[in-house]
Amino acid sequence: MKLYTNPSRDTWPQLCERPQLQLEFLESSVKNILARIKKSGDFALKEFTKQYDKVEISSIQVSEEEIQTAARSLEPALKKAIETAASNIEKFHKAQLREVVITETMPGVQCWRKAIAIEKVGIYIPGGTAPLFSTVLMLAIPARLAGCTEAILCSPPDKQGNIHPAILFAAQLTGVTKIFKAGGAQAIGALAYGTESIPNVYKIFGPGNQYVTKAKQLVNQDGVAIDMPAGPSEVLVWADETATPSFVAADLLSQAEHGADSQVMLVLPNGSLLEEINKEIRNQLAALPRKDVAEQALLNSRTAIFDSEKEALDFVNTYAPEHLIVNTKNADALSEKIINAGSVFIGNYTPEAAGDYASGTNHTLPTNGYAKAYAGVSVESFMKYVTFQKISADGIKKLGPVVEVMAEAEELIGHKNAISIRLLNSQPLP
């Protein structure tokens, strides 16, 4: 990890840059994939599956028999863990549901806002080096709570033509309606445009590599909604001398193992813990099965030391991390001052891994600094809000003259007439 001591503010934009793979051909390649899916549907999907996933599949949709077989194959301990996590996630997200509130803005004028579920949503679950069955819980549970009538899941098959059994079990547990063997940008295209097997959806959710991310951005330009702009995963750990070095190292490595383009950032008030943390990183890294991936991520990672707590706080809010761990003596107070972060983890015993899996909060979060303007996935992400208004005969008499004056000032006489004709013909309600 590169070390920066009291970096001046004019260097912060450079420090906040996330690693990006230099793929000049990325957009043109993804555009080609999407065009082929649009034109050839299932045929193109199967061809891409053969090309990228190295397997030929006869049926794109996962059968009920495959789902049941997957459920039987899982260890009871894993099934129990998934069920416990699902319960916590449901409790947290269920609390987000709101009652409709009718507001009378003036006598006889009622306005309200009603949440209505997005009918058809698509869930993309990566299945390559790390089959993210936890993301099924994070997306399918709020979709069900919101009331989405169709939740379509796509995930790439392995070289035997199967989707990881934990993904299938989690999908069945959470009420996913259909599951398909499709990965990468081609799966995003199928969800966006539809094929003979895969129905098109109105909004697409889920993480993925840069091909998936670019595909989501491109279909969004075609009018298909997406959860949020997102890139490689990241964590910033803000620690002081009260933090346990082994905990800090473990938190940094748990993020680094996501991918070579993941970023970990460490913010310290001084260098007193740095040697111990680096020693712990070396020791723990040696035992990680994904050591090579984590090592590559650490090459793009940074440590920043700030003598001033105010400077450190401002830097954290400028970086706007996807995951922020505040592991300091005054963690509660500092956390209250955080304004830009996807999810905040407070104290020595609150690792990011807890939120990634089972505490209850959602782990689908804005990355790459988008936490300055975007929130993580919630039940509301699977809804759109429709406003309603109802005006009585007495209400139009009170509100109408206001609208007439404003419409005439904007020279929209048709608007004014829509009011005037009612004022001339309105009768009070019995």
Residue pairs with C-beta under 8 A, 6 or more apart in sequence:
1 264
1 266
1 278
1 281
1 298
1 301
1 302
1 303
2 301
2 302
2 303
3 274
3 302
3 303
3 305
4 11
4 15
4 302
4 303
4 304
4 305
5 271
5 304
5 305
6 305
6 306
6 307
6 311
7 15
7 304
7 315
12 315
12 318
15 302
15 304
15 315
15 319
16 318
16 319
16 320
16 369
18 231
18 232
18 234
18 261
18 263
18 367
18 368
18 369
19 232
19 261
19 263
19 300
20 210
20 231
20 261
21 210
21 261
23 29
23 210
26 210
26 211
26 214
27 214
27 218
29 185
29 211
30 185
30 211
30 214
30 215
30 218
31 218
33 48
33 184
33 185
33 186
33 189
33 211
33 215
34 185
34 188
34 189
34 192
34 193
34 215
34 218
34 219
36 44
36 47
36 48
36 186
37 44
37 45
37 48
37 186
37 189
37 190
37 193
37 195
38 189
38 193
40 47
41 190
41 194
41 195
41 196
41 197
42 60
42 195
42 196
42 197
42 198
44 186
44 195
45 60
45 182
45 186
45 187
45 190
45 195
45 197
45 198
46 56
46 57
46 60
48 184
48 186
49 55
49 56
49 57
49 156
49 157
49 181
49 182
49 183
49 186
50 56
52 156
52 183
52 184
52 186
53 156
53 157
53 158
53 159
53 183
54 159
55 157
55 158
55 159
55 160
55 161
56 161
57 157
57 161
57 181
59 181
60 180
60 181
60 182
60 195
60 197
60 198
61 178
61 179
61 180
61 181
61 197
62 163
62 168
62 179
62 180
62 181
66 162
66 163
66 168
67 168
67 169
67 171
67 172
67 179
69 165
70 162
70 163
70 165
70 166
70 168
70 169
71 79
71 165
71 168
71 169
71 172
73 165
74 165
74 166
74 169
78 166
79 169
81 358
82 133
82 137
82 166
82 169
82 170
82 173
83 173
84 358
85 134
85 137
85 357
85 358
86 137
86 141
86 170
86 173
86 174
88 358
88 359
88 360
89 137
89 138
89 141
89 358
89 360
89 362
90 141
90 145
91 360
92 359
92 360
92 361
92 362
93 141
93 142
93 145
93 360
93 362
93 378
93 379
94 145
94 379
96 142
96 145
96 378
96 379
96 380
97 115
97 145
97 379
98 115
100 112
100 113
100 114
100 115
101 112
101 113
102 110
102 111
102 112
103 110
103 111
103 112
104 110
104 111
105 111
106 395
106 398
106 399
107 394
107 395
107 398
108 391
108 392
108 393
108 394
108 395
108 396
108 397
108 398
108 399
109 389
109 391
109 392
109 395
109 398
109 399
110 389
110 390
110 391
110 395
111 387
111 388
111 389
112 387
112 388
112 389
113 385
113 386
113 387
113 388
114 385
114 386
114 387
114 388
115 146
115 380
115 383
115 384
115 385
116 383
116 384
116 385
116 386
117 146
117 147
117 148
117 149
117 382
117 383
118 146
118 148
118 202
118 203
118 225
118 382
118 383
118 384
119 148
119 149
119 150
119 202
120 148
120 149
120 150
120 152
120 199
120 200
120 201
120 202
120 203
121 143
121 148
121 150
121 151
121 152
121 201
121 202
121 203
121 204
121 205
121 382
122 152
122 153
122 154
122 191
122 192
122 201
122 203
122 204
122 205
122 206
123 135
123 136
123 139
123 140
123 143
123 151
123 152
123 153
123 154
123 176
123 205
123 206
124 153
124 154
124 155
124 187
124 188
124 191
124 204
124 205
124 206
124 207
124 208
124 212
125 131
125 132
125 133
125 135
125 136
125 153
125 154
125 155
125 167
125 206
126 132
126 135
126 155
126 156
126 183
126 206
126 207
126 208
126 209
126 212
127 155
127 156
127 157
127 158
127 163
127 164
127 167
127 183
128 156
128 183
128 209
129 259
129 290
129 293
130 258
131 155
131 164
131 166
131 167
132 167
132 207
133 164
133 166
133 167
133 169
133 170
134 170
134 356
134 357
134 363
135 206
135 207
135 363
135 364
136 153
136 167
136 170
136 171
136 174
136 176
137 170
137 173
137 174
138 362
138 363
138 364
138 377
139 205
139 206
139 364
139 377
140 151
140 153
140 170
140 171
140 174
140 175
140 176
141 174
142 362
142 377
142 378
142 379
142 381
142 382
143 151
143 175
143 205
143 382
144 151
144 174
144 175
145 379
145 382
146 379
146 380
146 382
146 383
147 383
148 382
149 177
150 177
150 178
150 199
150 201
151 175
151 176
151 177
152 176
152 177
152 178
152 180
152 191
152 198
152 199
152 201
153 167
153 171
153 176
153 178
153 179
153 180
154 179
154 180
154 181
154 182
154 183
154 187
154 190
154 191
154 198
155 163
155 164
155 167
155 179
155 180
155 181
155 182
155 183
155 187
156 163
156 181
156 182
156 183
156 184
156 187
157 163
157 181
157 183
158 164
161 181
163 179
163 181
168 179
171 179
178 198
178 199
180 187
180 190
180 197
180 198
182 190
182 198
184 208
184 209
184 211
184 212
184 215
185 211
185 212
185 214
185 215
187 212
188 204
188 208
188 212
188 215
188 216
188 219
189 215
189 219
190 198
191 198
191 200
191 201
191 204
191 219
191 224
192 200
192 201
192 204
192 219
192 222
192 224
193 200
193 219
194 200
200 224
201 224
202 224
202 225
203 224
203 225
203 226
203 227
203 382
204 216
204 219
204 224
204 225
204 226
204 227
205 226
205 227
205 364
205 377
205 381
206 212
206 227
206 364
207 230
207 233
207 364
208 216
209 259
210 231
210 261
213 229
213 230
213 231
216 226
216 230
217 226
217 229
219 226
220 226
227 364
227 377
227 381
228 364
228 366
228 370
228 374
228 376
228 377
229 366
229 368
229 370
229 374
230 366
230 367
230 368
230 370
231 261
231 367
231 368
232 258
232 259
232 261
232 262
232 263
232 367
232 368
233 255
233 258
233 259
233 262
233 322
233 323
233 367
234 255
234 262
234 263
234 264
234 265
234 321
234 322
234 323
234 367
234 368
235 251
235 252
235 254
235 255
235 263
235 264
235 265
235 321
235 322
235 323
235 324
235 325
235 352
236 264
236 265
236 266
236 267
236 316
236 319
236 321
236 323
236 324
236 325
237 248
237 251
237 252
237 264
237 265
237 266
237 267
237 325
237 327
238 267
238 312
238 316
238 324
238 325
238 326
238 327
238 328
238 334
239 248
239 266
239 267
239 268
239 273
239 277
239 325
239 327
239 328
240 268
240 269
240 273
240 327
240 328
240 329
241 269
241 270
241 272
241 273
241 329
242 327
242 328
242 329
242 348
243 273
243 327
243 328
243 348
244 348
245 273
245 276
245 277
245 279
245 280
246 280
246 284
247 327
247 348
247 351
248 266
248 273
248 277
248 280
248 327
249 277
249 278
249 280
249 281
249 283
249 284
250 280
250 284
250 351
251 325
251 327
251 351
251 352
251 353
252 264
252 266
252 277
252 281
252 301
253 264
253 281
253 284
253 285
253 288
253 294
254 351
254 352
254 353
254 356
255 262
255 263
255 264
255 297
255 323
255 352
256 262
256 264
256 293
256 294
256 295
256 297
256 298
256 301
257 288
257 290
257 293
257 294
257 297
258 293
258 297
259 293
259 297
260 293
260 296
260 297
261 297
261 300
262 297
263 297
263 300
263 301
264 297
264 298
264 301
265 301
265 302
265 303
265 304
265 319
265 321
266 277
266 301
266 302
266 303
266 304
267 303
267 304
267 305
267 306
267 312
267 315
267 316
268 274
268 303
268 304
268 305
268 306
269 305
269 306
269 307
269 309
269 312
270 305
270 307
271 305
274 303
274 305
281 298
285 291
285 294
285 295
285 298
288 294
304 312
304 315
306 312
306 315
309 334
313 334
313 337
313 338
316 324
316 338
316 340
316 341
317 338
317 339
317 340
317 341
318 340
319 340
319 369
320 340
320 341
320 366
320 369
320 370
320 371
320 372
321 341
321 342
321 371
322 341
322 342
322 343
322 365
322 366
322 367
322 371
323 341
323 342
323 343
323 345
323 352
323 355
323 365
324 338
324 341
324 342
324 343
324 344
324 345
325 344
325 345
325 350
325 351
325 352
326 334
326 335
326 338
326 344
326 345
326 346
326 347
327 347
327 348
328 334
331 346
331 347
332 346
332 347
335 344
335 346
338 344
340 371
340 372
341 371
342 365
342 366
342 367
342 371
342 375
342 376
343 352
343 355
343 361
343 362
343 363
343 365
343 376
345 351
345 352
345 354
345 355
355 361
355 363
356 363
357 363
361 376
362 376
362 377
362 378
363 376
364 376
364 377
365 371
365 376
365 377
366 373
366 374
366 375
366 376
391 399
392 429
393 426
393 427
393 428
393 429
394 428
394 429
396 419
396 422
396 423
396 426
397 423
397 426
400 419
400 420
400 422
400 423
401 419
401 423
403 415
403 416
403 419
404 416
404 419
404 420
404 423
407 413
407 415
407 416
407 419
408 416
